[in-house]
Amino acid sequence: MMYTLKPASYFKLTSLIFLVIAGVHVYRAINDLSVSLGSWDVPMWLSWIGIVVALFLAYSGYQNSK
């Protein structure tokens, strides 16, 4: 048996996931943590963009859940 989410529940779940992602970016930015992908050091400004994008997606998902 397969469980399916109602659209409102789906949007709430995705909003929560994007809120957690934004929180991780905030944590990285506040604590000045370095992140490397292979030999590439991810610049801190990318986390600031990640915060804005993730918060926008969380807000949009929450608005669609109503």
N, C-alpha and C positions, 0 to 999 in steps of 0.2 A: 504494500500500500504506500502510495506516495503522498506526502504532505505538501499542500500548496498554501502559500501565503495570500492573504487578501491584499489588495493594493495598498491600503492604508498601513497595514502591518509591514509590508515590504519597504515602504518609504520611511517609516519610523526606524526600522532596522538599519537601512543604509545611512540614515541621518546619524544614528549612534556610531556606526563604524567611521564615518567621516569626522565626527566629533573627536573620537579617540585618535585618529590620525593627526588632526590639528593639535591635539594635546601633546602628542609625541614631538611634533615640530616645535611647539612652544617650549617644551622641556629642553630640547636640543639648543634652541636659540638662547634661552636664559642661562643655561649652564655652560654654554660655549663648547659643546662637545664636537669633536671632529668625527667625520664619517668618511670612509674611503671605500670606493668600489673598484676593486683591482688596484691599479696604480693611480687612479684618479681620486683626488681629494675633493669631496663635494663642498662647494662654497656655501658660506653661511647665508648669503642672500637668497639662496634657493629654498631654504627653510622658511624664510619670511614669505616668499611667494606661495609655498606650500600651505602655510597657515591661512592665508587669504583665500586660496582656492578651496581648501578643505572646509573652511567655515562657510563659504558661499554654497558649496554642495550640500552641507548639513542643513543649512537654512532652507535651501530650495526643496530638499527632500521633506523637511518638516512641513513646509507650506503645502506641499502636494499631498500630505497625509491627512489633511483636514477634509 
